[in-house]
Amino acid sequence: MSFEIELKDRISRTEEIISSYLPEPEDFGSKVMEAMDYSFLAGGKRIRPMLMMETHILCGGDGRLIAPFMAALEMIHTYSLVHDDLPAMDGDELRRGKPTTWMQFDEAVAILAGDGLLNYSCEVACLAFNLAESPDDFAAIASALKILYHHSGIYGMIGGQCADIEAENAQNVTEEMITYIHAHKTAALVRAAMCIGAVLAGADEDTVMKLDHAAECIGLAFQIQDDLLDITSDEATLGKPVGSDARNNKTTYVTLHGIMGSRMKVEELSNEAIDIIRNINHRNVFLEELVEWMINRDK
């Protein structure tokens, strides 16, 4: 089976798993739930929950506990996009070829939808406790919860988002600051995905640490590629406006190192990550191909 066919199948299965955890709109709060569902179901590659599952498989996991965490992580990722698109942040009107949540509903509902997805993600992740069968399961779930909300919070994604906003108005943005932003705003959720997949499979600490480093490399490369696409791609391909970095006077890795230098860095980080993954006990060829695809994607 070709990678493209297998990827389509994995995306479909991932979509089925994570969408089963969405709330059904009801009562007087139905509008925010409708907006949550709209945002969540707007499409996307579902990379983070897929990475979680494939890392779980890589580490010999049986999949019993992972579904709630897959859904919770994608809810957190979706809420971050909903808030990123708001006028106070990036002010984007398109996301994945569709009106962004604040355009489809309104700004207030979009804010609440993002808040709702973040809060509901915690409820969903905690459903894993209902699937536990042993003290080891309970301990693994507790560790996974800590990883998830550490990497999505002020020491992870939110911290990176704040630094990203600060950098927009800074006079001299350094490579150190850009690396911090990428490592937190983007790589943090990739790290959460792969570390949770490993922890829920019962991987030892050394394996988790190695995969954490691989995930950071993947996240950094992914964001540099995203910055490249903002310059080299077009709106029809990406499904969102291009050139937003230039419009916002934003300094990126590409600004400092150019297109060729940035492409070389993407390749270096990609090779480092895949080398780590290949040297874990259980081989997962699809995961290796997935990492190569996501880093070198054209949209």
N, C-alpha and C positions, 0 to 999 in steps of 0.2 A: 504493500500500500504506500502511495506517495505521501510525502509530508503534508502537502496541501489538503489532501483528502482526509488524512488522519487529524489534522488541525481542525478542519471544519467539524468533524465528528466530536472532537474533544470540546470545542466551543459550545456545540449544541448540548452535550451532556452537562457541561458546567452551567450553562444557562438554565437548564431544567432544574438543577440542584438549587442554585442560589435564588431563582425566582419563586421557588416554592415557599420561601420564608417571608415574602412580602406581605404587608398588612392589607386586609380587605377594607376599603373605605366604608365608614359607617358613622351614623349619628352626626352631630354638629361639627365634628372634627374631620369630616370626610374630605374637605377641600385640601387640607395639608397632606392627607394620605394619598389622595389622587396625584398631587404634585410629586410626592415621594416616588410613587410607582412610575409616573411619567419619566422622571429623571433616571431612575434605575433601569428602565426598560428601553431607554433611548438608543440602545445599541452599544457597540464597543467590543473590544477583543477579549475581554475577561481574562487578561493576562495574569493578574495577581492571584485570583483563586485557582487558576490553572497551575501557576508556579507552585502554589501551596500543595495541591494534590500530587503533582509530578515529583516534587521533593519528598513528599510522604512515601510515594512508591519507591523512589530511589533509596530511601532508608529502610525499606522493608515493612512499611505500615500496612495495616489491613483495612483502613478507611472507616472504621467504626465511629470515630469521634469527630471527623474533620468537616463534615458538611456545614454545621452551624458556623464554624469559623470561616469557611469559604464565603458564605453569604455575608457575615458580619464585616469582613475585610472589604468586600465590594461595596457595601453600604457606606463605609467610611470613605473609600475612594470617591464614590459618587457624590457624597455630601461636600467633599473638598472641591469638586468640579463645579457644583451648584454655586457655592460661595465664591469661587474664583471668577465665575462669569458675571457676578454682580457689578453694577456700575461703580461701586466703591472700590472694587478690585480691578479686574481687567476690562469690564464693560463689554464683553463679547455677546453677540446676538445669535450666533450659530454654534452648535455643538453637535458633532457627528451628523452634520447635514440637516439638523432640525433646530427649530427655535430653542434657545436656552430656556431654562425654567422660569427665569424672571420675565422673559419675553412672552412665554406661553401663558403664564398666570399673571403675576405682578411681583414687584420687588419684595413686598412684605411676606407673601406666601412662599417665595423662593427661600428667604431667610429661614422661615419656619420649617420648610421642607428639609433644608440642610441640617437644622437642629434636630428634626425628627429622625432623620436617617442615622445621625451619630448616636442619639439616645437609644434608638431601637436596635442598633447594632449590638449594644451591650446585652439587651434582653435576649437577642438571638444567639449570641456567643454562649451565654450561660445555659442555653438549652442543651449544650454538650454534657452538662452534669447529669441529665436524665438518661444519657447513653452509657454512663460509666458503669463498669462491672467489677472494679477492684480499686484498692487504695492507690495503686500506681496510676490508674486512669484519672482519679481525682487530682493527684499531684500534677500530672501532665497537663490537665485542663487549666489548673490554677496558674501554672507556668506560662501556658499559651495566652491566657488572659492578660497577664502582666506584660508579655512581649507585645501583644496587639495594641494595648492602650499606651504603653510607653512610646512605641514608634509612631503612633498617630498623634501624640500630644505635644506638649511644649518642648520636650527634648528630642522630638522627631519632626513629623510633618508640619505641625503648626509653627514650631520654631523656625523651620526653613522658610515657610511662607512669610513670616514676619521679616526675616532677613532679606527676602526677595523684594518686599515692598520698600524696605529701607534702602536697598541698593538702587532702586529706580531713581532716587533723588540724590544719590551720593555722587560726589565729584570724581573721586578716584577709586573705582571698584577694583579690588585686587583679585588675583587668581585664587588666593586663599579664601576670600569671601564667596566667590562663585562656587568653589568646591564645597564649602560648607552648605550653601543653599542646595546644591544638587544632592549632596549626601543626606540632607534632611528632608527637603520638600519632596523629592522623588524617590531616592533610594530607600528611605525609611520604610515605606510600605512594601517594597520588594523584600527587604530584610525581614519584615514581619511575616510575609508570606512563606518564605523559605525556612525560617527558623521555626515557625509554628508547625509546618509540615514535618520537619525533622523531630521536634519535641514530641508531637503526638504519635510518632512512629516508634518512640522509645530510643532515639539516637543518643549516643554518649555526648558528653560536653565537648570533647575535641572535634567531633564531627559537626556539631552545631556551630562551633566557632569557625570552622573552615567554610561551611555553607553561608554563614553570616558574611564573611569576607567576599565570597563569590557574589552574593546578593548585592553587596555594596558596589562592586565593580559593574554588575549588570545595571543597577540603577543609575550610576554615573554615566555609563555609556548610553543608556536609553535617553537620558535628558540631553546629552550633547547631540545625539541624533535628532531629537525633537527640535533643538535650536537650529540644526542644519536644515531641517525640513521647513522651518519657518522662513528660511531664505531661499531655498532651492525648489520648493514644491509650489502647488497652486491650490486655491480654495476648493476646486472640484475634487481633487485627489484627497485632500486632508479632511474635507467636510467641516472646516472651520476657517475663519479668515487667516491669511498669511501676512507676514510683515508686521505683526503686532509688536515684536521686540523693538524694531526700528521706530515705529510710531511712538512707543513709550520711552524712547531713548534708553533702552535697557542694554547694559553691558552683559554679554554672554561669553562663554568659552570661545565661541566662534569669532566674536569681536576681537578677542585677544590673540587668538592663534590662527585665524583664517580658516577657510574651508578645508584645505588639504591637511593642515595641522590637526584640525578637529577630527577629520576622518581617520587619521593615523592613531589618535588617542582612542577613538571608538574601537578600532581593531585591536589595539593593545589590551584594553580592558576586557574586551570580549574573549580574547584568547586566554587571558588569566583566569576568567570565570569558568570557562569550559574545561580548562586543564584541571581545576579543582574538582569539578563535578565528575569528570572521567575517572578520578582516582578515589572516589567513594566506593565502598565494597560492592554495592548493588548497581550495576550499569543501567542507565535509563537513556537510551539513544534518543527517544522523542524529546526529552528534556533538553539534551544538548542541541538538537535541531531547533527547538522552541527558542532557546536563548539566542542562537545565531539569527533566527528570523526576526525576533522582536527588536534586537539591537540594530539590525541592518534593514529595517522596514522602510517602506516608501510612503507610509501614511499612519 
